[in-house]
Structure formats: structure tokens, C-alpha cells
């Protein structure tokens, strides 16, 4: 008789992919806490440092310029060095820069620190999109993307309570430092939990099989398209347009909404709810976009049709920004901005998930980075116009921002049309360069 030792059950974590999604969500929350400090403090820093709206626009543009360039650079880097190392680096970098920002003394030094912050923060979305492509099947990618992307609205929603509370008690420098400390704590969690699914020791066999069946994790992808080859594909330009023609509207809300409310004659102390509600609405919109497209896929809709249905909803819904030009009522402005940001966020979820729908894992972060660069360039152009025209129209009382808000409501509608026309199965799909929708 032979004796064999009993096998020891391997320790696993149930639904490990959702724990990883939760970690990506926390990264996005911290990312937005760091970047929101300036927009929340802007009405007070403008007075302290004698900035015009154009001066403020230049500081914001410094961030966007670095952010737009960094999206493509970091996107390609993430595809080369991997999600785990790449996201560790970017979070460490922007957390350190936040801690150094109190050294700023005026317009140019603020601009420099915001430029560095933009460069460092630019890796978050390409890396998170790549992580989702590695860990989630198609019916869950929309929801997983919504989950991590909703961190932007949650971060924006809680930022006023944290940043302004610290500012009114201790000044602007501590208000910048405290959010910056959180990133270093997050890195410890990230290094402990993240590995690709084929290497992770805590993933169950069932979960690994579920991911492998979709054929999108790193282990099943081979070959990397060059930047030139990717830019020849119409689907790439559709993914770029989805970000370029929607994100500037969101950044207008995040960076200019407090100033817009002041221009409407609303005191920020009484209008704190108005600053907070659109971010919560956006958070709900993120999940609506992810859940709705996933539900349609489970109902038998083709992947492309399910994604585009949400795009249509979002493109039409953002036009609800326009009615705010006719009122100075805080409740009405809050209501319409909430509906518009809900719609934007649904669209944004699909815009962020498109690279993982369309491309191999080895190109996902690169294409996501392209979209981020387009978004950054669009935002820079938008902010130059916002700063200039809001200063020119400053004497028009509560109507200073009217043309800006009208354009902001229409641009995502144009983005919707581009996505419907360009993101579709084509010759590139038949050649295997792009995945079928």
C-alpha cells in the first residue's frame, strides 16, 4: 500500500477581478482629488495673486498640455513595461509633485507645477483601461470601466469638502499637500494586489477560464501594431474622436464650474451643493453607461450596437447644458448640469472602453493614450477660448459664459455622430487588425 500526502487547497480570492477594479477606482479618486485642488482654490488664488481668467486659463492649459502629450507617451510605455509597474510609477510621480506644489509663489511657478502634475497624472487612464482589457470579458468591460472611471466624479464630489475645509482653516498649501499624501498609501495596496491573470496566484481556476474564454488577456495576444499602423485605422480615429469631442466639456465643469457659478452671482459657500451634485450625477452616469451596454449585450445585441446606443443617449443628453444660460436660479443650474454630466459620463464610459473592445491587449493602452492626447488638445483649445471670451464678456453680468455653454452642449453631439460613422467593422476587421464589434 502506498501513501500519498493530501493535496493542499490553493488559496484564492473570489471575484478577484472586481477587487482589482476597486483598486483602480481608488487610484482615480486620488488622481482627481489632486487635480481638483486648483479649480476649487482658483476663485481665492485669483484674488491673492491678481490673476485674470486668461491667467488662470494659462495655468490650466499648462496641466492640459503635459497631460495631452503624456497620454500617448505613457500609453505606449504601459503597453511595453506592463500595468503594474507603469501605474506604480505614475501615482508615485504625481503624489510627489503635489507635495512640492506649495513651493509655488506666482503665475509661472504654479504653471510649472501644474505642467509636471499633468505629465505625471496622464498615465492613469491608459493603465486602467489596459488593466480592464486584461481582467474582464466583454459583457463586463463596460461596467468595470464605469467603476474605475467613476472615481473621477467621486473624487470631484468629495474634493470640495476636503480641500475647501482645509483651505478655510489653514490656507491653500495644506489643502494641496493632504490629497498628495494619499497616493503613496495607494501604491502599497496596488503592489500587493495586482498581477496579470495568467500570473496571479490568488485567482481561481473558474475566473481564469472566464477571462481566457474572451481571448483578451495578455497571454493570448501576440504582435504589436506600430503607431503608424494604428493611426491608419479609422476605428482608431473614432476612439480618438470619442474622447476629443466629449472630455473638454467635462473638464470645463471640473475646472471652470466654480468660476461659472460666481459669474452667475452665486456665492460658493451657498453654492457648494451645486459644485457637488454634477459630480455625483456623473458617477451615476458612468454606471448607467456600463450597465446599460452590458445588459444589451446579454440580451443578444451585437457589441457595437450596444455601445453605440449609449453613445446616442449621451450625445443628446449633454445638450441640456444649454438651458442654464437662461437662468440664475441655483437649483435650476444644478439640475441641468446634473443631467448633462450624467449623460456625458455614460458616453465617456463607452469612449474609455472602446480601445479594449477594438484592439489587442498589446495596443489597448496606446490607443487609449491617443484618445487622451486628443482630449488634451481639444481641452487646451477650449480653455484658451473660455479664458479669452469670458474676460471679453466680463461686463455682461450673468451672461458672460453663454456662448461657451452653448458650444459645450453641442460638441459631444458632434462626437456622437463621428463614432456612429467611423467605429464599425471594416476591411481592417477582416484582416484581424481590429476586433469585430
N, C-alpha and C positions, 0 to 999 in steps of 0.2 A: 504494500500500500504506500502510495506516495502522498506527501503532504504539501499543499501549496498555500502560501500565505494569502489571507483575504485581501482583495484589492481595496485600496483606499479611495473613497469617492473624491473626485476633484471639486474643489470649492469654486462656485460660480456665483455671479450676481444676476438675478432675474431682470430681464429688460435692460441690460447694461447700456444699450444704445440711447435710452432715454435719460439715463444718468449723465451720459456724455453730452447730450443735448442741453441738459440743465446747467452743466458746467460752461458750455458755450453761451448760454443765456446770461450767466453771471458775468462773463467777460464783456458782453455787450453792454450790460448795465453799467459796469465800471467805466467802460470806454465813454459812454455818454455822460456820466457824471463829470468826468474830467473835461470834456469839451464844452459842456453847458455852463461851466463857471463863468466864462467871459460874457456870454449873451445875457445871463442873469445880472451880472455886475455892470454891464455896459451903461445903463442909464446913470449910474453913480460915478463910474470911472470917466465918462464923458464930461461930467461937471468937474471932477477933481483934476483931470489932465487937459481940459479945454479942447476936447475933440469935437469935430463936426461929424455929421453922419457919413460924409465921404471919408474922413479919417478912420472911423470905425470900420467902414467897408474895406479899407485897405488892410487893416489888421485881420479881418475875417478872410479876405482873399489870400493873405499870406498862408493861412492854415489850408485853404482850399487848393492853392497851387501845389503845395507839398503833398497834400492828400491825393490829388489827382494823378500826379506823377508816381507817387508811391504805390498806388493801387496796381498799376501794371508791373512795376519793379518787384513789389512784394508778391504779387500773384504768381509771377514766373518763379520767384525764389521758393514759394511754398510748394510748387509742383516739383522742385528739384531737391529741397532738403527735407520735405515732409511736414505734416501738420503739427506734430508735437513740438519739434524744435523751433519751427517758424513762429508759432503763436507764443511760445515762451519768450522768444526774443522781442517781439513787437510789444507785448504787455510790459516787459521789464523796461524797455526804452521809453514808452510814453509815461509810465509811472515816475521814472527818474526825472523826466523833463517837467512834469507837474510839480515835483518837489523843488525844482530850480526856478520856476516861474516867478516867485516873489522877489527875485533879483532884478526884475524889470523896473525901469524908472521912467519910462515915457513911451511915446508912439513907436519909435524904432525898435526899442528893446522888447516891447510887447509883441510887435510884429515878428521879431526873430524867434521868440519862444513859441509863438503860435505856429510859425512855419515848421519848427522842429517837432512840435506836437502833432501836426498834421502828417508829417512824414512817418512818425512812429506809429500813429493810430491806423494808418492806411492798410495794414496787414490783416486786420480783424475779420473783415467780411470775406475776402478771398479764402482765408484759412478756415473760417467756419463753414463756408459753402463746400469746400473740399472735404471737410470732416463729415458733413451730411451725405455727400456723394459716396463716401467710403462706408458709412454705417447704416444707411436707410434704403429700403426698397421704394419703388416709385410711388406706391399708394400712400407712403408715409413721409416722403421728402417734403411735400408742401407744408405739412403740419410741423415737421422738425425745423424747417426753415423759418416758419412763422414763430416758433418757440424762441429760437435764438435771436431773430430779428426783433421780436417784441421787447427785448432788453433795451432797445433804443428808446421806446416810448416809456417804459417803466423807469429807466434812468432819467429821462427828461422829466417825468412826472414827480419823482422824489427829489430831484435836484433843487427846486426852489425852496423846499423845506430845509434841506441840509445847508445849501450854500448861503441863502439869504439869512437864515438864522445865525450862522456863524458870522456873516458879514456885519449884521446889525449889532452884534455883541463884541467882536474882536477885530473887525476890519477885513479887507479883501485878501490879504496874504494868507492868513489861516484858512480862509474859505477855499483857497486854491490847493493848499497843501493836503488837507484832510482827505479829499477824494483820491489824491495821488497815492496815498499810503495803501489803499485797498488792493491795488494791482499786485503788490508783492505777496500779499496773503493768497491771492488767487493762484499765482504761479505754483505754489506748493500743492494745492489741490489738483491742478492740471497735470503736473508731472506725475502725480500718484495714480491718476485715473486713466490717462489716455495712452492708447496704443492702437495701431490698425487692427481690424477684427481678426485677420489671419494670424496675428502675433499675440493677441491679448490672452492672458492666462485665466482671466475671470469670466470669459464669455462662455455661454452654454453651447452645446452642440446644436441644439434646435435653433438658437439665434444665429449662429454662424451659417447654418444651412439656409435660413431665411434670407440672409444678406447675400449669400453666394448665388441663390437662385435668380436674383435680379441681374447678376453679372456685371456689377459696377464697382465692386471693391478693388483695391489695388492689385490683389493677386491675380485677377482675371484680365487686367488691361495691359496691353503691350504697345509700344510705339508712342512717340510724342510728336505731334504736328508742330512745325515751326511757326513762329509768329506770322510770317508772311502767308503761309498756307491757311492759318486760321482767319486772317483778315481778308482772304479771298472768298470766304464763305458768307453767303447772305444771312444765314442764321446767326453768325457772329455779330453782324451789324444790327440785326433785330434785337439781340440780347443787349448790345450797347445802347440802342435807342430806348429800350425799356427803362434803363436807369437814367440816361441823359435827359429824358423828357419828363421825368417824374421827381427824381431826387431834389432838384433845385427848389421845388415847391415845398418839400419837407424841410429843407434847410432854411428856407425863408421863415417858416413857422418857428423852428428851433432858435434861429439867430436874430430874428427881427420882430417876433411877435410881441415881446415886452415893449419895444420901441413903438410898434404899431398901436398898441393899447394906449400908451402915453399920448401919441399923436391924436387919438380919438378922445382925449380929455379924461382918461381913466387913470386913477391913482393905483399904482401897482400893489399897494398894501390892501386895497379893497378889491383889486382885480386878480388876486393870487389864484382864485378858483379858475378864472379864465385861462391862466397860464397852465394850469394843471390838467384841466378836463380834456383838451385836444390830445394830449399825450396818452391818456387812458383810452380815449376813443381809438387812437391809432393802435394801441395794444390789442384791443378787441378786433380791430380790422385785420391785423396780422393773422390772428387765429381764424377769423372768418374766411380769409382767403385760402389758408392752408386746409382747413376742414372742408370747405365747400368743394375745392378741386379734388381732394381725396375722396369725398363722398360721391362725386360724379364718376370718378374712375371706378369705384366699387359698384356703381350702378350700370357699368358697361360702357361708359363714354370713352372714346379714344383719349389718350393722354393730352394731345394738342388741343382738342375741343374743350376738355375740362379746364385746362389752364386759360384758354382764351375767353371762356365765359366769365371768369373772374376779372380778366383784364378789361372787358367791356364794362362790367359793373363799376370798376374803379375809375376808368377814364371818364365816364359820365358823372360819377359822384363828386369828383373833385371840382366840377363847375359850381358847386354850391358855395365856394368861397365868394363868388361874385356878389350875392345879395348883401354881404356885410358892408358894402360901400354905401348903402342906403340908410344905415342906422348908426347911432352911437350908444345904443342900448347894450349894456354888458351881457345880459342874458342872451339876447339875440345873436350877438357876435360869437359868444361861446358856443351856442347851439350850431351855427352854420360851420364854424371852424371844426367842431367835433365831427359833424357829418362828413366834411371834406377830408379830414385826416383819417377817419375810418376807411373811407373809400380809397384814399391814397395807399394806406397800409396794405389793403387787400391786393391792390395792383403791385405794390412793392414786394410782397411775398412771392408772387409769380415771377417778377423781374429777377429776384435773387435765386430762385430755384431753376430758372431756365438753363444756366450753364451746366448744372448737374443732370438735367433732363437730356441735353443735346450732345454732351461730349464725354469722352473717356476720362477716367479719373486723373490721368496724367496731363490733361488740359483744362480741367474744371477751374482751378484757381486762376490760371492765366486768363481765361475768358471772363471770369468774374472780375478780375483786375482791369481788363479792358473796359467793362461796364462802369467800374468805379472811376476810371480816368475820364470817361465821357461825362459821367455825373459831375466830377470835379470841374471840368472845363465849362460845362453848362452853368454850374453854380457860380463860378468866377464871373462869367459874362453877366449873369443875372444880378449878382451883388454889385457889380460896377454900375449897372443901370439903376438898381434900387437906391444906392447911395446918392447918385447924381440927381435922379428925378425927385427923390424925397426932399433933398436940400433945395432944389429949384422951386418945388411946390410948397415949401415950408409955410409960406404966408397964406395958404389956402385952408387953414384951420384943420378941421377933421377930415378933409378930402385930400390930404397930401399924398396918400398912398393909393388912391382909387385906380389909376391906370395899371399900377403894379399888381394889385389884387386881381383885376380883370384878366391880365395876361397869365398870372399864376393859375387861374381857374381853367384856362383854355389849353395850356401847353400839354398837360397829361392826356387830354383828349387826342391831341395830335400823336402823342406817343402810342396811344391805343391803336390808332389807325395803322401806324408803321408796323407794330407787332402783328396785327391781323394779316397784313400784306406780305411780310417778309419771313416770319417764322413758320415754316411749313416744310413738309417733306419735298425733297428735290433730287436732282442728279447726285448731289453730294451724299444724300442719304443712301442711294443705291450703291454708291462707291464705298460705303462704310466709313466715311469721314465724319458723318453726323448721325446720331441715333434717330430712329424713327419716332415720330410723335403720334 
